């Protein structure tokens, strides 16, 4: 009797289990995200949680998570390594790559299906998981090409199913190239559309290329893609915009009826795009804008930089959201807060300021607004609940080349120095105060506000910044020096 060995060899199915292990590990990780956030919220009022547990439990912000996943995948890739069966391990890289895709797509969903986890918090992991997938796919492809060259069987490269894998790799690499920050910032529409179309193509190509089959993963991937499209359709509504502007200002005030956006937490943002039935709504990027008004206001107010988007009164657009960025417990417990806004990041600070004042009349809230153009101050006239603002005008020309910074006011210079201090004295531009607005020339010396926290409960004391990465970094350092809690809204992707 002769043993019949299958065409693909006796190891054909040996790697299937490793894909399932990765899929299961991804499910466990998502469950841990859910539990960690629940624990964090339950322990909101303890300083130990804010200083230690936040870093451990809120691990989706931690680079350690990426290292753990990378280490885990490398262990699986070389488990029971045998140099005589090198093809087995090269194939395993491909299986691990595809098994990661459902988790990566899940991390990109808007809003995140995990309660109390905000999609903005998961962008870091989504980006790095994508890069990890591309790296593993590249190793898989180069490995086989090297084996075929060494054995003189390079013609296998051109077999249809093998060549489809190479095309999938090219799609992965193309996504990586357009995702590089300089290209992404300058050609954001190209990045977004290319990212969407090529990701769909990869899902289809891998279904045909992978052997043994990967129908389960493909079904999960397609289901998640359909879920995102359906969610965007059903959670969007078409609205008609009204625009208010002021001569000399770099900012516009965009408003529309609040019937379309309800039950949101102050400081949330919405995403504006083409009307719901327009196919471009799903192929071109939507633009995020922070809501500056309160949930019970009659209209939604957005502070928008003119160089970002030229809206017109009467324009019909779709509004997707709202998306929360800070837990409602912040408003229930915060007693001393310094809000630091850069440029049109004032939109975020305005929402928080008004809600804090509404939630706790005794709360001490200081709003610091760093901007370049004094003419932008007209925006404050439309927010009567904002009774006190410390304005610092840095001067200079306004430039913006980031098409995705429109929600948050990207400033192209460091508004604060690295230590949060300045060596020069602040000069008064105006000795008169309008609406208790104090106007100074130059960058703010944050140490002037440190005395607010000296005798306060540090667990109910906050520094919140909203602006560029440099502004947020400097604000975070200052908050750490004061040993108070910190939150930021980072508007560069």
KEZA-71417 format. One record per residue (C-alpha): residue in three letters; y, z, x. Coordinates in nm, 3 decimals, decimal comma, always signed. Layout:
% KEZA-71417
ALA | Y | Z | X
...
//
This chain:
% KEZA-71417
UNK | +0,000 | +0,000 | +0,000
UNK | +0,352 | -0,074 | +0,114
UNK | +0,664 | +0,134 | +0,040
UNK | +0,935 | -0,076 | -0,118
UNK | +1,275 | +0,009 | +0,024
UNK | +1,583 | -0,091 | -0,174
UNK | +1,809 | -0,362 | -0,039
UNK | +2,087 | -0,113 | +0,041
UNK | +1,855 | +0,120 | +0,228
UNK | +1,717 | +0,464 | +0,163
UNK | +2,063 | +0,626 | +0,196
UNK | +2,226 | +0,421 | -0,079
UNK | +2,288 | +0,714 | -0,314
UNK | +2,318 | +0,992 | -0,057
UNK | +2,701 | +1,007 | -0,080
UNK | +2,729 | +1,019 | -0,460
UNK | +2,713 | +1,399 | -0,467
UNK | +3,007 | +1,429 | -0,226
UNK | +3,229 | +1,245 | -0,470
UNK | +3,129 | +1,485 | -0,744
UNK | +3,202 | +1,780 | -0,514
UNK | +3,557 | +1,651 | -0,459
UNK | +3,603 | +1,589 | -0,831
UNK | +3,483 | +1,940 | -0,910
UNK | +3,702 | +2,089 | -0,636
UNK | +4,002 | +1,910 | -0,788
UNK | +3,926 | +2,064 | -1,128
UNK | +3,897 | +2,408 | -0,967
UNK | +4,227 | +2,356 | -0,788
UNK | +4,407 | +2,265 | -1,111
UNK | +4,257 | +2,574 | -1,277
UNK | +4,388 | +2,783 | -0,987
UNK | +4,734 | +2,636 | -1,039
UNK | +4,722 | +2,744 | -1,403
UNK | +4,601 | +3,096 | -1,321
UNK | +4,842 | +3,144 | -1,030
UNK | +5,141 | +3,052 | -1,246
UNK | +5,028 | +3,284 | -1,523
UNK | +4,996 | +3,567 | -1,271
UNK | +5,334 | +3,487 | -1,124
UNK | +5,503 | +3,496 | -1,465
UNK | +5,325 | +3,818 | -1,562
UNK | +5,450 | +3,977 | -1,239
UNK | +5,796 | +3,822 | -1,262
UNK | +5,977 | +4,155 | -1,241
UNK | +5,821 | +4,280 | -0,917
UNK | +5,986 | +4,220 | -0,583
UNK | +5,646 | +4,201 | -0,417
UNK | +5,562 | +3,903 | -0,633
UNK | +5,884 | +3,725 | -0,553
UNK | +5,842 | +3,773 | -0,180
UNK | +5,469 | +3,753 | -0,119
UNK | +5,269 | +3,644 | -0,423
UNK | +5,503 | +3,350 | -0,479
UNK | +5,397 | +3,205 | -0,146
UNK | +5,028 | +3,264 | -0,212
UNK | +4,992 | +3,202 | -0,585
UNK | +5,256 | +2,931 | -0,618
UNK | +5,064 | +2,741 | -0,351
UNK | +5,151 | +2,391 | -0,473
UNK | +5,475 | +2,438 | -0,276
UNK | +5,288 | +2,541 | +0,035
UNK | +5,191 | +2,306 | +0,315
UNK | +4,888 | +2,529 | +0,358
UNK | +4,742 | +2,371 | +0,044
UNK | +4,748 | +2,029 | +0,207
UNK | +4,586 | +2,162 | +0,525
UNK | +4,311 | +2,332 | +0,327
UNK | +4,237 | +2,014 | +0,135
UNK | +4,237 | +1,808 | +0,454
UNK | +4,000 | +2,050 | +0,625
UNK | +3,775 | +2,059 | +0,320
UNK | +3,753 | +1,678 | +0,310
UNK | +3,682 | +1,651 | +0,681
UNK | +3,397 | +1,901 | +0,651
UNK | +3,248 | +1,699 | +0,366
UNK | +3,298 | +1,371 | +0,552
UNK | +3,096 | +1,484 | +0,854
UNK | +2,852 | +1,724 | +0,687
UNK | +2,511 | +1,694 | +0,855
UNK | +2,648 | +1,429 | +1,088
UNK | +2,392 | +1,200 | +1,251
UNK | +2,520 | +0,932 | +1,489
UNK | +2,215 | +0,719 | +1,413
UNK | +2,330 | +0,686 | +1,050
UNK | +2,697 | +0,611 | +1,113
UNK | +2,714 | +0,375 | +0,814
UNK | +2,639 | +0,667 | +0,583
UNK | +2,949 | +0,853 | +0,697
UNK | +3,172 | +0,547 | +0,687
UNK | +3,060 | +0,491 | +0,327
UNK | +3,124 | +0,858 | +0,253
UNK | +3,491 | +0,818 | +0,347
UNK | +3,521 | +0,552 | +0,079
UNK | +3,356 | +0,777 | -0,179
UNK | +3,585 | +1,070 | -0,092
UNK | +3,889 | +0,843 | -0,112
UNK | +3,814 | +0,728 | -0,464
UNK | +3,711 | +1,076 | -0,582
UNK | +4,061 | +1,199 | -0,488
UNK | +4,244 | +0,941 | -0,698
UNK | +4,207 | +1,118 | -1,038
UNK | +4,359 | +1,437 | -0,894
UNK | +4,644 | +1,240 | -0,738
UNK | +4,723 | +1,064 | -1,066
UNK | +4,705 | +1,397 | -1,252
UNK | +4,961 | +1,548 | -1,015
UNK | +5,204 | +1,265 | -1,096
UNK | +5,196 | +1,309 | -1,475
UNK | +5,525 | +1,378 | -1,652
UNK | +5,528 | +1,641 | -1,789
UNK | +5,249 | +1,825 | -1,613
UNK | +4,968 | +1,909 | -1,860
UNK | +4,935 | +2,251 | -1,693
UNK | +5,146 | +2,509 | -1,883
UNK | +5,440 | +2,653 | -1,687
UNK | +5,390 | +2,407 | -1,402
UNK | +5,678 | +2,164 | -1,367
UNK | +5,612 | +1,811 | -1,246
UNK | +5,894 | +1,833 | -0,990
UNK | +5,698 | +2,111 | -0,818
UNK | +5,400 | +1,879 | -0,776
UNK | +5,582 | +1,581 | -0,623
UNK | +5,521 | +1,709 | -0,270
UNK | +5,145 | +1,726 | -0,320
UNK | +5,134 | +1,394 | -0,504
UNK | +5,306 | +1,221 | -0,212
UNK | +5,082 | +1,379 | +0,051
UNK | +4,761 | +1,334 | -0,143
UNK | +4,853 | +0,966 | -0,173
UNK | +4,899 | +0,947 | +0,203
UNK | +4,571 | +1,128 | +0,256
UNK | +4,394 | +0,877 | +0,030
UNK | +4,542 | +0,584 | +0,225
UNK | +4,437 | +0,743 | +0,555
UNK | +4,079 | +0,796 | +0,438
UNK | +4,063 | +0,441 | +0,297
UNK | +4,189 | +0,303 | +0,630
UNK | +3,924 | +0,495 | +0,825
UNK | +3,661 | +0,362 | +0,582
UNK | +3,772 | +0,000 | +0,630
UNK | +3,825 | +0,013 | +1,007
UNK | +3,490 | +0,186 | +1,047
UNK | +3,299 | -0,093 | +0,878
UNK | +3,493 | -0,367 | +1,059
UNK | +3,411 | -0,198 | +1,391
UNK | +3,040 | -0,176 | +1,301
UNK | +3,028 | -0,542 | +1,191
UNK | +3,201 | -0,657 | +1,510
UNK | +2,967 | -0,451 | +1,729
UNK | +2,661 | -0,594 | +1,553
UNK | +2,790 | -0,950 | +1,534
UNK | +2,782 | -0,946 | +1,154
UNK | +3,151 | -0,994 | +1,085
UNK | +3,070 | -1,247 | +0,814
UNK | +2,992 | -0,948 | +0,590
UNK | +3,367 | -0,889 | +0,576
UNK | +3,404 | -1,204 | +0,367
UNK | +3,142 | -1,116 | +0,108
UNK | +3,329 | -1,098 | -0,225
UNK | +3,269 | -0,728 | -0,298
UNK | +3,354 | -0,626 | +0,059
UNK | +3,666 | -0,841 | +0,062
UNK | +3,783 | -0,678 | -0,262
UNK | +3,780 | -0,347 | -0,076
UNK | +4,001 | -0,497 | +0,194
UNK | +4,246 | -0,618 | -0,072
UNK | +4,247 | -0,265 | -0,219
UNK | +4,331 | -0,131 | +0,127
UNK | +4,621 | -0,377 | +0,154
UNK | +4,747 | -0,249 | -0,184
UNK | +4,723 | +0,111 | -0,059
UNK | +4,912 | +0,021 | +0,259
UNK | +5,179 | -0,167 | +0,062
UNK | +5,232 | +0,143 | -0,154
UNK | +5,270 | +0,348 | +0,164
UNK | +5,527 | +0,111 | +0,314
UNK | +5,751 | +0,097 | +0,006
UNK | +5,718 | +0,477 | -0,024
UNK | +5,882 | +0,535 | +0,315
UNK | +6,205 | +0,722 | +0,256
UNK | +6,452 | +0,461 | +0,391
UNK | +6,295 | +0,185 | +0,181
UNK | +6,239 | +0,407 | -0,122
UNK | +6,602 | +0,518 | -0,129
UNK | +6,744 | +0,171 | -0,075
UNK | +6,504 | -0,027 | -0,296
UNK | +6,393 | +0,228 | -0,550
UNK | +6,318 | -0,023 | -0,825
UNK | +6,092 | -0,216 | -0,588
UNK | +5,922 | +0,107 | -0,485
UNK | +5,862 | +0,221 | -0,842
UNK | +5,741 | -0,110 | -0,985
UNK | +5,530 | -0,186 | -0,680
UNK | +5,389 | +0,166 | -0,686
UNK | +5,286 | +0,132 | -1,052
UNK | +5,143 | -0,221 | -1,037
UNK | +4,960 | -0,173 | -0,707
UNK | +4,814 | +0,160 | -0,819
UNK | +4,672 | -0,009 | -1,129
UNK | +4,535 | -0,287 | -0,910
UNK | +4,364 | -0,038 | -0,678
UNK | +4,188 | +0,129 | -0,972
UNK | +4,048 | -0,208 | -1,084
UNK | +3,957 | -0,332 | -0,737
UNK | +3,772 | -0,015 | -0,642
UNK | +3,564 | -0,034 | -0,960
UNK | +3,422 | -0,367 | -0,838
UNK | +3,408 | -0,283 | -0,468
UNK | +3,239 | +0,058 | -0,471
UNK | +2,860 | +0,072 | -0,442
UNK | +2,701 | +0,278 | -0,597
UNK | +2,929 | +0,239 | -0,896
UNK | +3,229 | +0,461 | -0,967
UNK | +3,261 | +0,410 | -1,342
UNK | +3,321 | +0,781 | -1,406
UNK | +3,621 | +0,788 | -1,172
UNK | +3,754 | +0,462 | -1,312
UNK | +3,727 | +0,599 | -1,665
UNK | +3,919 | +0,912 | -1,560
UNK | +4,185 | +0,707 | -1,383
UNK | +4,237 | +0,469 | -1,675
UNK | +4,245 | +0,761 | -1,919
UNK | +4,517 | +0,935 | -1,715
UNK | +4,722 | +0,615 | -1,690
UNK | +4,697 | +0,559 | -2,066
UNK | +4,786 | +0,926 | -2,123
UNK | +5,105 | +0,885 | -1,917
UNK | +5,210 | +0,569 | -2,104
UNK | +5,133 | +0,725 | -2,444
UNK | +5,315 | +1,046 | -2,352
UNK | +5,623 | +0,855 | -2,244
UNK | +5,621 | +0,657 | -2,568
UNK | +5,574 | +0,951 | -2,806
UNK | +5,800 | +1,195 | -2,619
UNK | +6,083 | +0,944 | -2,591
UNK | +6,347 | +0,862 | -2,849
UNK | +6,617 | +0,598 | -2,860
UNK | +6,974 | +0,731 | -2,852
UNK | +7,324 | +0,583 | -2,855
UNK | +7,547 | +0,697 | -2,571
UNK | +7,916 | +0,784 | -2,570
UNK | +8,108 | +0,786 | -2,243
UNK | +8,416 | +0,982 | -2,146
UNK | +8,591 | +0,914 | -1,819
UNK | +8,906 | +1,011 | -1,633
UNK | +9,129 | +0,811 | -1,401
UNK | +9,062 | +0,882 | -1,034
UNK | +8,745 | +1,080 | -1,102
UNK | +8,408 | +0,987 | -0,958
UNK | +8,230 | +1,148 | -1,254
UNK | +8,168 | +1,039 | -1,614
UNK | +8,067 | +1,260 | -1,905
UNK | +7,788 | +1,103 | -2,111
UNK | +7,707 | +1,250 | -2,453
UNK | +7,470 | +1,178 | -2,740
UNK | +7,345 | +1,356 | -3,050
UNK | +7,124 | +1,659 | -2,985
UNK | +6,876 | +1,566 | -3,260
UNK | +6,669 | +1,376 | -3,004
UNK | +6,630 | +1,661 | -2,753
UNK | +6,533 | +2,001 | -2,888
UNK | +6,381 | +2,330 | -2,778
UNK | +6,466 | +2,289 | -2,412
UNK | +6,545 | +2,550 | -2,149
UNK | +6,895 | +2,537 | -2,002
UNK | +6,902 | +2,341 | -1,678
UNK | +6,634 | +2,099 | -1,797
UNK | +6,665 | +1,729 | -1,728
UNK | +6,590 | +1,414 | -1,921
UNK | +6,497 | +1,067 | -1,803
UNK | +6,693 | +0,769 | -1,935
UNK | +6,555 | +0,416 | -1,941
UNK | +6,540 | +0,101 | -2,150
UNK | +6,467 | +0,144 | -2,525
UNK | +6,111 | +0,251 | -2,608
UNK | +5,990 | -0,090 | -2,725
UNK | +6,122 | -0,271 | -2,419
UNK | +5,834 | -0,338 | -2,171
UNK | +6,074 | -0,271 | -1,882
UNK | +6,074 | +0,092 | -1,994
UNK | +5,726 | +0,121 | -1,843
UNK | +5,764 | -0,109 | -1,542
UNK | +6,102 | +0,000 | -1,407
UNK | +6,205 | +0,352 | -1,308
UNK | +6,375 | +0,586 | -1,549
UNK | +6,680 | +0,777 | -1,426
UNK | +6,677 | +1,159 | -1,430
UNK | +6,990 | +1,342 | -1,548
UNK | +7,036 | +1,715 | -1,577
UNK | +7,150 | +1,843 | -1,917
UNK | +7,475 | +2,034 | -1,871
UNK | +7,496 | +2,159 | -2,231
UNK | +7,305 | +2,432 | -2,414
UNK | +7,001 | +2,382 | -2,638
UNK | +7,194 | +2,474 | -2,954
UNK | +7,497 | +2,254 | -2,880
UNK | +7,563 | +1,969 | -3,122
UNK | +7,550 | +1,709 | -2,844
UNK | +7,372 | +1,660 | -2,515
UNK | +7,613 | +1,638 | -2,221
UNK | +7,535 | +1,473 | -1,888
UNK | +7,759 | +1,468 | -1,581
UNK | +7,697 | +1,134 | -1,411
UNK | +7,834 | +0,991 | -1,089
UNK | +8,008 | +0,658 | -1,154
UNK | +7,843 | +0,490 | -0,856
UNK | +7,502 | +0,579 | -0,993
UNK | +7,490 | +0,421 | -1,335
UNK | +7,755 | +0,235 | -1,532
UNK | +7,680 | +0,346 | -1,885
UNK | +7,882 | +0,206 | -2,173
UNK | +7,979 | +0,366 | -2,502
UNK | +7,750 | +0,245 | -2,777
UNK | +7,469 | +0,159 | -2,535
UNK | +7,115 | +0,205 | -2,671
UNK | +6,873 | +0,372 | -2,430
UNK | +6,556 | +0,580 | -2,449
UNK | +6,557 | +0,949 | -2,363
UNK | +6,232 | +1,091 | -2,222
UNK | +6,196 | +1,467 | -2,199
UNK | +6,326 | +1,729 | -2,166
UNK | +6,165 | +1,858 | -1,847
UNK | +6,206 | +2,223 | -1,753
UNK | +6,280 | +2,328 | -1,395
UNK | +6,310 | +2,707 | -1,423
UNK | +6,121 | +2,959 | -1,633
UNK | +6,299 | +3,116 | -1,927
UNK | +6,232 | +3,461 | -1,780
UNK | +6,506 | +3,386 | -1,531
UNK | +6,765 | +3,408 | -1,809
UNK | +6,606 | +3,722 | -1,953
UNK | +6,606 | +3,921 | -1,628
UNK | +6,879 | +3,789 | -1,398
UNK | +7,178 | +4,024 | -1,368
UNK | +7,362 | +3,902 | -1,056
UNK | +7,365 | +3,531 | -0,980
UNK | +7,555 | +3,306 | -0,743
UNK | +7,529 | +2,941 | -0,846
UNK | +7,610 | +2,689 | -0,571
UNK | +7,656 | +2,327 | -0,679
UNK | +7,734 | +2,017 | -0,475
UNK | +7,908 | +1,719 | -0,637
UNK | +7,752 | +1,615 | -0,968
UNK | +7,494 | +1,889 | -0,914
UNK | +7,748 | +2,084 | -1,118
UNK | +7,558 | +1,953 | -1,421
UNK | +7,265 | +2,185 | -1,341
UNK | +7,487 | +2,483 | -1,262
UNK | +7,686 | +2,444 | -1,584
UNK | +7,372 | +2,472 | -1,797
UNK | +7,252 | +2,784 | -1,613
UNK | +7,597 | +2,948 | -1,617
UNK | +7,642 | +2,911 | -1,991
UNK | +7,290 | +3,028 | -2,075
UNK | +7,318 | +3,331 | -1,846
UNK | +7,642 | +3,433 | -2,013
UNK | +7,486 | +3,388 | -2,357
UNK | +7,171 | +3,580 | -2,269
UNK | +7,338 | +3,878 | -2,104
UNK | +7,706 | +3,952 | -2,155
UNK | +7,695 | +4,202 | -1,867
UNK | +7,550 | +3,957 | -1,618
UNK | +7,764 | +3,893 | -1,311
UNK | +7,765 | +3,517 | -1,256
UNK | +7,971 | +3,332 | -0,997
UNK | +7,982 | +2,953 | -0,992
UNK | +8,070 | +2,786 | -0,660
UNK | +8,137 | +2,412 | -0,679
UNK | +8,167 | +2,211 | -0,358
UNK | +8,310 | +1,863 | -0,412
UNK | +8,520 | +1,598 | -0,243
UNK | +8,747 | +1,473 | -0,518
UNK | +8,985 | +1,706 | -0,696
UNK | +9,011 | +1,461 | -0,986
UNK | +8,652 | +1,554 | -1,082
UNK | +8,771 | +1,891 | -1,213
UNK | +8,846 | +1,738 | -1,553
UNK | +8,476 | +1,781 | -1,631
UNK | +8,528 | +2,157 | -1,670
UNK | +8,760 | +2,099 | -1,967
UNK | +8,456 | +2,003 | -2,176
UNK | +8,273 | +2,331 | -2,113
UNK | +8,482 | +2,608 | -2,273
UNK | +8,212 | +2,871 | -2,209
UNK | +8,260 | +2,829 | -1,833
UNK | +8,537 | +3,080 | -1,772
UNK | +8,538 | +3,110 | -1,392
UNK | +8,468 | +2,861 | -1,111
UNK | +8,534 | +2,882 | -0,738
UNK | +8,603 | +2,524 | -0,631
UNK | +8,590 | +2,410 | -0,267
UNK | +8,719 | +2,060 | -0,196
UNK | +8,591 | +1,905 | +0,126
UNK | +8,769 | +1,568 | +0,094
UNK | +8,634 | +1,245 | +0,244
UNK | +8,505 | +0,931 | +0,082
UNK | +8,230 | +0,927 | -0,175
UNK | +7,924 | +0,730 | -0,074
UNK | +7,588 | +0,708 | -0,243
UNK | +7,300 | +0,478 | -0,161
UNK | +7,027 | +0,674 | -0,337
UNK | +6,938 | +0,518 | -0,673
UNK | +6,733 | +0,821 | -0,773
UNK | +6,993 | +1,086 | -0,696
UNK | +7,176 | +1,022 | -1,021
UNK | +7,051 | +1,331 | -1,196
UNK | +7,158 | +1,564 | -0,928
UNK | +7,457 | +1,432 | -0,739
UNK | +7,346 | +1,332 | -0,394
UNK | +7,619 | +1,406 | -0,140
UNK | +7,582 | +1,216 | +0,188
UNK | +7,705 | +1,490 | +0,414
UNK | +7,623 | +1,851 | +0,479
UNK | +7,849 | +2,037 | +0,240
UNK | +7,775 | +2,370 | +0,403
UNK | +7,724 | +2,424 | +0,773
UNK | +7,386 | +2,540 | +0,899
UNK | +7,468 | +2,908 | +0,885
UNK | +7,665 | +2,902 | +0,561
UNK | +7,976 | +3,016 | +0,751
UNK | +8,292 | +2,841 | +0,867
UNK | +8,518 | +2,930 | +1,154
UNK | +8,839 | +2,820 | +0,982
UNK | +9,042 | +2,991 | +0,713
UNK | +9,035 | +2,854 | +0,361
UNK | +9,366 | +2,704 | +0,253
UNK | +9,498 | +2,726 | -0,101
UNK | +9,556 | +2,391 | -0,263
UNK | +9,702 | +2,545 | -0,574
UNK | +9,820 | +2,897 | -0,632
UNK | +9,792 | +2,848 | -1,007
UNK | +9,462 | +2,908 | -1,177
UNK | +9,351 | +2,696 | -1,468
UNK | +9,071 | +2,844 | -1,674
UNK | +9,027 | +3,097 | -1,390
UNK | +8,941 | +2,811 | -1,157
UNK | +9,019 | +2,900 | -0,796
UNK | +9,068 | +2,595 | -0,577
UNK | +9,025 | +2,608 | -0,201
UNK | +9,027 | +2,349 | +0,075
UNK | +8,721 | +2,332 | +0,300
UNK | +8,367 | +2,462 | +0,289
UNK | +8,285 | +2,796 | +0,130
UNK | +8,215 | +3,103 | +0,340
UNK | +7,919 | +3,240 | +0,145
UNK | +7,952 | +3,579 | +0,311
UNK | +8,253 | +3,637 | +0,085
UNK | +8,006 | +3,671 | -0,203
UNK | +7,755 | +3,895 | -0,026
UNK | +7,917 | +4,214 | -0,155
UNK | +7,807 | +4,123 | -0,508
UNK | +7,448 | +4,212 | -0,416
UNK | +7,500 | +4,525 | -0,207
UNK | +7,420 | +4,783 | -0,474
UNK | +7,220 | +4,567 | -0,713
UNK | +6,851 | +4,549 | -0,792
UNK | +6,736 | +4,275 | -0,558
UNK | +6,469 | +4,165 | -0,803
UNK | +6,732 | +4,072 | -1,063
UNK | +6,967 | +3,919 | -0,804
UNK | +6,956 | +3,546 | -0,747
UNK | +7,105 | +3,266 | -0,543
UNK | +7,059 | +2,927 | -0,713
UNK | +7,163 | +2,604 | -0,547
UNK | +7,167 | +2,249 | -0,679
UNK | +7,250 | +1,963 | -0,449
UNK | +7,129 | +1,793 | -0,134
UNK | +6,848 | +1,919 | +0,086
UNK | +7,100 | +2,042 | +0,344
UNK | +7,297 | +2,239 | +0,084
UNK | +6,977 | +2,391 | -0,054
UNK | +6,850 | +2,473 | +0,294
UNK | +7,168 | +2,659 | +0,384
UNK | +7,170 | +2,844 | +0,051
UNK | +6,805 | +2,944 | +0,099
UNK | +6,882 | +3,088 | +0,443
UNK | +7,167 | +3,291 | +0,298
UNK | +6,950 | +3,422 | +0,014
UNK | +6,681 | +3,519 | +0,263
UNK | +6,938 | +3,708 | +0,471
UNK | +7,046 | +3,899 | +0,159
UNK | +6,683 | +3,961 | +0,057
UNK | +6,747 | +3,829 | -0,295
UNK | +6,552 | +3,581 | -0,503
UNK | +6,619 | +3,212 | -0,467
UNK | +6,575 | +2,895 | -0,670
UNK | +6,687 | +2,542 | -0,597
UNK | +6,697 | +2,206 | -0,762
UNK | +6,636 | +1,942 | -0,496
UNK | +6,754 | +1,603 | -0,602
UNK | +6,637 | +1,379 | -0,320
UNK | +6,291 | +1,225 | -0,369
//
